Amino acid sequence: MSIFILLICQGKPVPQLHILIVGGGFSGAMLAVHLLHQSSSLSVAVIDPGSLPGRGLAYSSPRRFHLLNVPAGEMSAFPDLPDDFLRWGRNPLRCGNAGAQLPAPLNLRLNEQSPRTVRGLLRLIRSQVHAAAQKRIDWRAVIDSLRPVTQAIWQSLPIEEQRRFLRHARAFWDVHRHRVAPEIADLLADMRGEGQVRLHTGVLTRYSNYHRGAEIEYWDRESRSENRLRVTRVINCTGSETDRRRIDDSLITSLFVQGLARPDPLFLGLDVDENGRVIDHKGAASRWLYAIGPPRKGSLWETTTVCEIRQQAVEIAQYLVQHLEGRGSPNFKTAV
């Protein structure tokens, strides 16, 4: 058993390995762990520009106020040991403050009679929020209860309904599903109360430069009129770019140029099959290339948190080990 943690652009030859994992954040680190749990005979390489594997964007920040709004009970790396991280974190030497308590999720489930349209699903969610409020249950519990079935809901929607969701409901889903930590929300509320931060609700319609900065025009939803702001800096916080054609990534560009990969129909990531195998420009699933985590957003929608990624890591590891051992080929190579 061997793990090679390599740095990008070192110019050194890569040993003959079974599996090459590109990206050493949580997705890559978890895949390596589960692969080696499945088989002690594999050799695995992880290529990442960072000096320490496993941190990724979420944990590479040195700022103490960059908090994740995730219960510790959902941070385990192992699906069959859901309390593993929580038990580790309760050690006072590692975690001195348990932080705010999140509302307990409700036990909601969808069935064959559940809506298969965006409008129908919104009505269902609103009705559940109303019913929860009657019992003095926070609306956040309803949203959090959708988490185990979000992927199934997404996959049940026809592609036209998925496009409708992206056009009309995506922003509302993001702000309700991906919320800031309570401590950060309190800090933001204080800054708004002191007038340091002002919230303008609307849609950006025009951007232009002028000699001291930038001029922004937007449609204000409250006043139903065009408004204008002049600022010295503009920061885009609308979320990560998902259209892989627009991302400056040499690996993805190379795969597209060679026809080894293609975007998914909604341009949310890469086109993959149910096992994470990358689909080429002709529609054939690759024997060599697999994707895990955010690149699978188009087929799964929710695929960025620990719960989803750890399950994908287990499933891909099992699938790869079965095929590697079944073929009996020590030279089988896979890039992920």
N, C-alpha and C positions, 0 to 999 in steps of 0.2 A: 504494500500500500504506500502510495506516495502522492503528495500534493506539492506542486511547484507554483509558488507565488511569483509571477513575473511582472516586470514593469514594462510599459509600452515604450517603444523607441529606444530600447537598450542596444539593438543591433546584434543580439546574441542568438545563435541558432536554438530553435525550440526542440527539445528531445522528442523521440517517438513516443506518443502518448495515445491513450484511448479517447480521452475527451478534453476538449479545449473550451473553457467558459470565458466568454468575453464580457467583462464587467464584474467587478468585485464588490458591488454593494450588497444589500440584503439579499436580493434575488440570486446573485451569483454565489455568495457565501453559503446560503441555505441549500442550493442545488449541490454544491460540493460536499457539504456535510451529509446530505441524504444519500448521495451516490455512494459515499464511502461507508455509510451505515448499511447500505444494501449489499455491497460487495467489497471485500478487503483486497481483491486482486486488481482493482482498477488503478490506473494512473491518470491523474487529473491535473490540468494546468488552469490557473486563473490569471487572466491578463487584465490589469487595471492600472490607471495612471496614478492612483493614490499609493501612499507608502504603507497604509494599514488596510487590510481587507475587511469588508463587512459594514463599514460605516455608511457609505453612500451619501446622497445629498442630505438625508434626514439627520444624520449624526456627525457629519463632518463640520458643522458650524461650531465656532468657538463661543458664540453668543449665548448666554444663559437664558435669555428671554425667547429663544427659538424653541418653543415647547410643542410637542405633539399632543393633540387632544385625543388620546387613546387610553382606555382603561388598561392597567397593568395586567389584568386577567386575560387580555386578548393579545398579549405580546409574546407568547411562547413560540419557540421555533418548531415545536413538535405538535401536530394536531392531536395525537393520542395522549399528550401530557399538557392539557390546557392551562394548568396552574403552575407549570414549571418556572416561568419567569416571575410570577407573583411570589412564589416561595423564595426564590433567589433574592428578589427585591426587598423582601421584608427583613432581611438581615440589616440591622441598624448601621452597620459599617458601610453599606452600599446605598441605602435609601433612608434618609432622615425624615422625609416628609412625604406622606402618602398622597398629598394633593387633594383636589376637590373630588367629591363623589358625583358620578354621573347617574342620571335616572336609569333604573332597571328597565331593560327592553321588554316589550310585551311579546306574548307568544302568538304572533300572527303567521298565518300560512295561506298561500294561494292555491287554488285548485282549478279544475277544468272549466269551471263556470266564471273564473275571474276574467276581468276585461282584457282584451287584446288590442286596445287602443290607448293612446296617450290621454285622451279626454276621459275615458272610462277609468283609467288608473288614478288620475288626479281626483276624480270624484270619490273613488274608494278610499284614497288616503285621507281626503278631507273628512269623510264620514268617520273614519277611524280616529282622527284627531279630535273631532267633536265628541265622539263617544268616550274617549279617554278623558277629555276635559270634564265631562259630567262626573267622572270618578276621581277628579282632582289629580289626574295623571298628566305629567308634562308631555307636550307634543314631541319632544326629543325622543321619548321612549318609543313612539310610533315610528319615527324615521329610522331609529336604530334597529327596530324589529324587522325592517325590510332587508337588512344586510344579508342574512343567510339565503334569501331568495332573490336578491337583486339580479344575479347572473341569469337565473332561470326566467325571470320576468323579461329581461332584455332579449334573451334568445327566443322567447315566445312571440315577440313583436315582429310583424312583417317589416321589411326594410323601409317601406314608405313611412311607417309609424316611427321607426327609429330616426329617420331623417326629420320627421315632424317634431320629435322630442328635442333633437339637437337645435332646431330652429327656434322653438318657442319655450321650452321648459328647462333646457340645460342649465342656464344661469341660476334659476330658482332651486334646482336640485343641488347644485354645487354649494350654495350658501347654506342650505338646510342640512345637507349630508356631511360636508366637510367643514366643520365649525372650528373656530379657534378655541384654544384652551381657556377655561374660565378666568384664570389669572390675567391673561392677555386681554380678554374682553373687558375686565374691570379697568385695566390700565387705559384701554382705548376709550371707555366711557368717561373716565376722568379727563382725558385730553379733549374730548368733545365738549364736556361741561365747562372747561376753562377756555374754550374757543381756539385751542391750538390746532384742532382738527375739525374741518367742516365737511359734512357729507352732502353731496349733490346727487340726487337720484335722476338718472336720465340715460340717454343714448348719445354717444359721441358721433357728431356729424361732420366735423371738419377740423383739420389741424394745419397750422401754418407757422412758420418762423418769423420772428421780427428781431430787431437789433438787440433787445435785452432778454430774449428767451423765446417762448412759444405762445401762440394764441389758440385757444380751444373753443370750439363752438359745440354745443350739445343741446339736445331736446329734453327739457325738464318735464318729468312726468307729473310733478305736482302742479306747476303753473300752466302746463300744456303750452309752452312757448319756447322759442329759441333763446338760449342764454350764451354768454361769452365770458371766458376767463383768460387772464394773462398771467403766466407763470414763468419762473426761471428754469424749472426742470419738469420733465414728464417721465414718469416711471410706469411701465406696462406691468400691471399685476393681474392680468386677466387669465393667467394660467399658462401651463407649459404648452408649447406647440406640439401637436400630435401628428400633423401631416408630415410623414417622413421624407417627402420630396422637398420640403422646405428647410430641413434640418441639415446643418453643415456637419455631417458625420461621414468620414471616409469609408468606413465599413459598409454602412447602408448604401451609400452612393455606388460603391463597387458592386454590391449585390444586385442593385437595380440595373446597372449598366450591363452586367453579365446575364441578366434575365433570370437570376437565381432566386429573386424575391420580387414581390409586388405589394403595393399598399392594399389594405382591405377596402371594400366598396365605399365605406364612409370616411376614409382617410383619417382614421383614428389611430392607426398603427400598421402592423404587417398583417397580411393575409395568412392565416394559419388554419390547420385542421383541428379536430377535437383533442388531439394528442400534443398540440403545440408545434407540429411539423410545419416549417415554412413552405408556402405554396409559391411556385415559380410563375413566370409570365405566361406559361402555357396552361396553368391550372393544375399542375402535378405537384403532389406533396413530396418534399425532399426526403431522402434517406439520410442526409448528413446534417441538415440545419434545423435547429429547434429554437423556439422563443419562449421566454418566461417573463412574467410581470407586465409592465406597461406596454410593450409592443403588441400584446394580445387584447388591447382595449376594445378594438372593433368587434371582436367576437364575444367578449365577456362583459364589457363595460366597466365593472368594478374589478380592478386587477392591480391595485397599487398599494394595498395595505398588507400587514403581516398575515392576517387570516387567509387571504386569497393566495398570496405568494407562497406561503409555506405548504399549502395543499398542492399547488402546482409543482413545487419542488419534489414533493413525495411522489406524485403521479408520474412526472417525467423521469425521475430516478428509477422507479420500478419499471417503466416502459423500456428505458435504455438498457438496464441491466439484463432484462429478459432477452432482448434482442442481441446484446453482446454475447451473453453466455450461450444463447441458442445457436448463434452463428459459429461460435468457437474460434473467432478470429481475433488475435491479439493486436492486429494492426488497424482495427476499425476505428475511424476518427470522426468525431462529431463536434461541430462548433455551435455554441449556444449563445 
